[in-house]
Amino acid sequence: MSFAKRLFWWYRWLCLEHPRVTLLLVALATLGFMTQLESLEQDPNPYMLDDDHPSRRNQRRLMDTFTGSREIAVVGVVHEGSIFNPETLGRIAYLSERIELMSIVGDEQEAELEARAELWPGSAAALAQQVLREGVRADDVATLERIRELLEHEQELIADAKHEPVEEIDEEDDELLRRLVDWADPVREVTSLSTVDNIITSEDGTTMDVSAAMEEVPETQAEADAIERQVMDNPLLVDAVVSEDRHVASIRVELNIDPDDTAGMLAVYERIREEVEAVEDDLPPNTPESYAIGGTPVVSANMGALMEQDTNNLFPMVILVILVVLVFLLRSVRGTLVPLLIAVLSVIWTVGTMALVGVPMDIVTTMLPVFLIAIGVVDSVHFFSEQHTEHLMLGAGAQMVREEIEDQRGKRTVVSTPKLASIRHSVNRLFRPMMLTSLTSAAGFLAMAWSDIMPLHRFGIFVAIGIAYAFILTILLGPAISVFGDDPALGRDKKQWGRLGRAFRQTGIGTTMTSLGRFVQRRSSEILVVFVAITAVSAVFVRDVEVENRFVGYFDETTDIWKDDQVLNEHLGGTMPLYLMFSSPEEGYFGRADVLQRMAALEAELAREVEVGYVYSLVGFVERMNHVIHRGDQAFARIPHTTEVVMEEKTERTERDLPPDEPDGIETREVEIRTTQEPVEVSGNDLIAQYLLLYENAGGQDIRDVVDTDLREANTLLLLKSDRSSVASRLIERTRELAAKHLGDEVEVRFSGYAEVAASTTEEVVDSQRRAMGWTALVVFLVLLAYFRSIVLTIVTMIPLTAALLFNLSFMQAMEIPLSIGSAIVLTIAVGVGVDFAIHVVDRYRLESRGKVTSDAISSTMLFAGRAIFVGLMVISQGFSVLIGSGFTAIQHLGLLVALTMVWSALVSIFVLPAIFARIPFIRAGALTRELVK
């Protein structure tokens, strides 16, 4: 006996002869996985790319080089009239101050600090206790950093004493202290009417003044009107800090929180929302004022809330749906409960494994339980359907049956009960097909592991692991549970029907499949013609599928985040930032007038794009300063020319002696001073340098948002009114063209920001899914070829998955469903899971074709495989349709598309494949039998 056969014998020996041991081992493993579930974390981070991706590296470079470039939360103050009234301006100033001073350190973090401090040396522990006495606040940041320095020094002293290399500070201590530093002072800067720099002409009209747009809250409407005039005169503030229609003012909150710290983002959002709600609660009745909140922290927080909602709702919903489907179709207690038990256990094992290795749940892996429940039920349904049929065949009027088995003693004939014989036959019959379908399904998901999009990467790996767990649980629990007692439905079958032929055909599904088999044989030519036509039309529409990714667009239109985003986009410049980082090897390059003129031309063309609502750059600063210096002359609201002509005051002094006065004889001198203005040529570069110096001397700080200290790198912010990745991708390509046109090769341009991440994510979705599909198709082909050992049967088996893939893409194009991070998963599912129905049909036909004519082989295939396929189709399609109830539109689309994929794969398998068997000569029953004999 070969090793594989010996291993298979030991497996059957464990399940059939020691079922209690099998159940005990499964129960112990389940308990072990359940102990890990409490440590499972959530990761609603909308940045889905790996930390080493060029997009994330550009993001870090942006934050290291320029101020104002970190994560931004936006609070919009909306007024039906004008926000320029004393009451609204007062609330803006109050809310800005409250947000700027907030801390997000809670009792949990302080308790963790107290516990860790007990392990620290005296000086560090004393400082920690000092911080804890009054609670961790923003002014404790320096003390927390000092604690970290003391711990590092302590580590150095220990290393010196032991003559060992210096090790880094304990990882847990380091992570805690860094998080406390960020959380104690989470707000880096608040930009609003009460804090933003406004560049205006000085009172004497001779120079510029830089001060807050609203230094004091106005007490009268006249004072509010004065603020309005100054603010609306500054293009840098319009559409960013206040809308052009005066209806909305923004409070932009730049955070110290790391972009990947989703817990911190959530805490910030909660605190901002608390402050906003407190202001709203204090509004006088009938005040025409409301508030909207947007930005990255809002997306992260709402994703986390919807993920928790989906987890709580979808998991029990899919169990209920599949329970109803199984009860309705199988009318069997065991055939219903055991498949569900196996699927639920596969979820527990998989999620327990995620927790064990420290992988969190994210927006994509939230769907994992639904996938595993829907997929994990199918194999066990096949097993119990097969065992039910085998028991009917063997148990029709017999108490004991003789069967031939092979074990360590060789082949021999034994006498068994119909129940044990049916279980053994089912295991022998289905072990390889179930393993094959599990391998192909797992291969489809495992191919996602090569994606740079972390949610897809995790999802692919752990769904593949879950499918493996479901297979293991099916082959262990299916036979072991079947050993105990008879299925009540089976007893009714034997009493009601008697003989197999009449009994099985009298079931509803059996009758339908038998009739369907005869219909397919009669209409095989017409079926193939229709199939080819539909596939050809689908192939034509595939190329028009839209590729799209969104962030706010993940949410339903009824949610607050979607509504708030619409308000902010409608009135302000936009909520989706796209940063253009220009780099030159030459110091002072972006202080040259000719360079800024070319950048102004570039930005003017970008500003004409429909989706661009606001442009913020060094060009805007210099234009504003040039305008202010020239006392608001509109002709100077531009970049200085390379050579400027300015009027320079020239003073002439003349003196002459006057005759002595009489009678004293004192001589006097007359002095005459004349002032004239003469045109003088000056360098535009010198003017720009003078403007930047005046700005900084006046206390301005925002210039570092747009240029570095060496004037070697510049940063232009575009605010977009759309979160569509296609918009960002188009603007990125457009910017590259304009940069080459206006700046040439001497300037390198990089892109960053939320919009760029969306574009890069979409690009990675397309590339990774293309690779995944290719890899999956190759693996499936090789696995099928190794199993069937026939190139013809392998190609035939892959027809349904190819057809389902093309049909699905054409359906997406017809329904205007974009190929996104959610719907792209359908492509690998169509390849990996869509082939499962075909495998069962082809494998059964191969078995039934031995010794039969083609018509009988097709009828038997439809009779035996058709019932399991129909039940499996109903289970898996209805199971995936539960995703339509998700809070994310991308997941709703995924649920619809996967259900459609399964339906189309099943239809092709039970209509087209038998038609091919009937019409293609070299795979008819007789020809196939001769091939198998060879």
NORCORNOR-V937074 format. One record per helix or strand of 2 or more residues. SS is the DSSP state (helix for helix, strand for strand). FROM is the first residue (numbers start at 1). TO is the last residue. If there is no record, write none. Layout:
BEGIN
SS | FROM | TO
SS | FROM | TO
END
This chain:
BEGIN
helix | 3 | 17
helix | 19 | 34
helix | 37 | 39
helix | 54 | 65
strand | 72 | 79
helix | 86 | 100
helix | 107 | 117
helix | 122 | 133
helix | 138 | 162
helix | 171 | 184
strand | 187 | 191
strand | 197 | 201
strand | 208 | 212
helix | 221 | 232
strand | 248 | 255
helix | 262 | 281
strand | 289 | 295
helix | 296 | 330
helix | 333 | 356
helix | 365 | 395
strand | 400 | 407
strand | 410 | 417
helix | 418 | 450
helix | 454 | 483
helix | 488 | 497
helix | 500 | 505
helix | 508 | 522
helix | 524 | 542
helix | 552 | 554
helix | 560 | 571
strand | 576 | 583
helix | 589 | 591
helix | 593 | 607
strand | 612 | 616
helix | 618 | 629
helix | 634 | 636
strand | 643 | 658
strand | 668 | 683
helix | 684 | 697
helix | 702 | 705
strand | 713 | 720
helix | 725 | 742
helix | 744 | 746
strand | 748 | 752
helix | 754 | 788
helix | 791 | 814
helix | 825 | 832
helix | 836 | 848
helix | 854 | 885
helix | 889 | 919
helix | 921 | 923
helix | 925 | 933
END
